[in-house]
Amino acid sequence: MPPPATPLLQTSATSIRALFEPAFKQLQEQSSDSDKSELAETGQAMVQALLVIDRTSPAEDVLNENDINQIRDFLFSLLARFVSRAGDKQLPEVKDSFQRLYIPFSLWIAEQQGTLIELEPVVDAFASFANQQHDTGTLSELSTAIGKILAA
């Protein structure tokens, strides 16, 4: 099955990074100098997580369920920090961008046979995305993605 055409529904590290970096850059630009060091560390942690995702493509090594669930916890923790920081800085578009990253990360976890235990941010991300105007192809991809996540 070909990958979805909608970037938010793709699970490659490259596509996720392309969604993450603009929001991260905006958050950095709006942060004070004292916040930038901590933000840089959190951003570096996200880059490291994306390297793990990149390494676990179907042709590469397979992680066990415990590893996947640890990565899930780490990713969701990072996203929560980014969402919170963007909210604190009153950057609603940036906050939405970070929140929507729960979608590709959740899809990756589902593809890796991981378990999703914290569904609220995932549901919120899907709702935010679905409430925008989309063509029928995108809505069909969205429906398929929701099914994959519900099965996880």
C-alpha positions in Angstrom: 0.0 0.0 0.0 1.5 3.4 -1.0 2.1 5.9 1.8 -0.7 8.5 2.4 -0.4 11.7 0.3 -1.3 13.8 3.4 2.0 14.7 5.1 0.5 14.6 8.6 -0.5 10.9 8.0 3.0 9.8 7.0 5.3 8.1 9.5 8.8 8.5 8.1 11.2 10.5 10.2 11.8 12.8 7.3 8.1 13.7 6.9 7.6 14.1 10.7 10.8 16.3 10.9 9.4 18.5 8.1 6.2 19.1 10.2 8.2 19.6 13.4 10.9 22.0 12.4 8.8 25.0 11.3 6.8 24.9 14.6 10.0 24.4 16.6 11.7 27.4 14.8 8.7 29.6 15.5 8.8 28.6 19.2 12.5 29.3 19.4 12.1 32.7 17.8 9.4 33.6 20.4 11.3 32.3 23.4 13.5 34.4 25.7 17.2 33.8 25.8 16.9 32.0 29.2 14.4 29.6 27.7 16.3 28.8 24.5 18.9 26.5 26.2 16.2 24.2 27.6 14.2 24.4 24.4 17.3 23.5 22.4 17.8 20.4 24.6 14.2 19.3 24.2 14.6 19.9 20.4 17.7 17.8 20.4 15.8 15.0 22.2 13.2 15.1 19.5 15.8 14.8 16.8 17.2 11.8 18.6 13.8 10.2 18.7 13.3 10.8 15.0 16.7 9.1 14.4 15.3 6.0 16.2 12.1 6.2 14.1 14.3 6.4 11.0 16.3 3.4 12.0 13.1 1.3 12.5 11.8 1.4 9.0 10.3 -1.9 7.9 13.5 -3.0 6.2 15.6 -2.4 9.4 15.6 -3.9 12.8 12.4 -4.5 14.7 11.9 -3.2 18.2 10.2 -5.2 20.9 7.0 -4.0 22.5 8.7 -2.7 25.6 11.1 -0.6 23.5 8.2 0.8 21.4 6.2 1.7 24.5 9.2 3.4 26.0 9.7 5.4 22.8 5.9 6.2 22.9 6.2 7.5 26.5 9.2 9.6 25.5 7.6 11.0 22.4 4.4 11.9 24.1 6.3 13.5 27.0 8.3 15.7 24.5 5.1 16.6 22.6 3.4 17.6 25.8 6.3 19.9 26.7 6.2 21.5 23.3 2.4 22.0 23.4 2.6 23.4 26.9 5.5 25.8 26.0 3.7 27.0 22.9 0.5 27.6 24.9 2.5 29.5 27.6 3.9 31.7 24.8 0.4 32.2 23.4 1.2 30.8 20.0 -2.0 28.9 19.1 -0.8 28.0 15.6 2.4 26.6 16.9 0.6 24.8 19.6 -1.7 23.2 17.1 1.2 22.2 14.9 2.9 20.4 17.9 -0.4 18.8 19.0 -1.0 17.4 15.5 2.3 15.6 15.7 0.5 13.1 17.9 -1.0 11.7 14.7 2.1 10.6 12.8 3.7 9.4 16.1 0.6 7.4 17.0 0.5 5.9 13.5 4.2 4.9 13.8 3.5 3.3 17.2 0.6 1.4 15.7 2.7 0.2 12.8 5.4 -1.0 15.2 2.7 -3.0 17.1 3.0 -0.7 20.1 0.2 0.1 22.6 -1.5 3.5 22.8 -2.6 4.1 26.3 -3.1 7.9 26.2 -5.7 8.6 23.6 -6.9 12.1 24.6 -4.1 14.1 22.8 -4.4 11.8 19.8 -8.2 12.3 19.6 -7.7 16.1 20.0 -5.2 16.1 17.2 -7.5 14.2 14.9 -10.4 16.5 15.7 -8.3 19.6 15.1 -7.2 18.2 11.7 -10.6 16.9 10.7 -12.3 20.2 11.5 -10.4 21.9 8.6 -11.7 21.7 5.1 -10.3 18.7 3.2 -10.9 16.8 0.0 -12.5 13.4 0.0 -9.1 11.7 -0.6 -7.6 13.3 2.5 -10.7 12.4 4.6 -10.4 8.8 3.3 -6.8 8.7 4.4 -7.8 10.2 7.8 -10.4 7.5 8.3 -7.9 4.7 7.5 -5.4 6.3 9.9 -8.0 6.4 12.7 -8.7 2.8 12.1 -5.0 1.9 12.4 -4.7 3.8 15.7 -7.9 2.3 17.2 -6.5 -1.2 16.4 -3.3 -0.4 18.4 
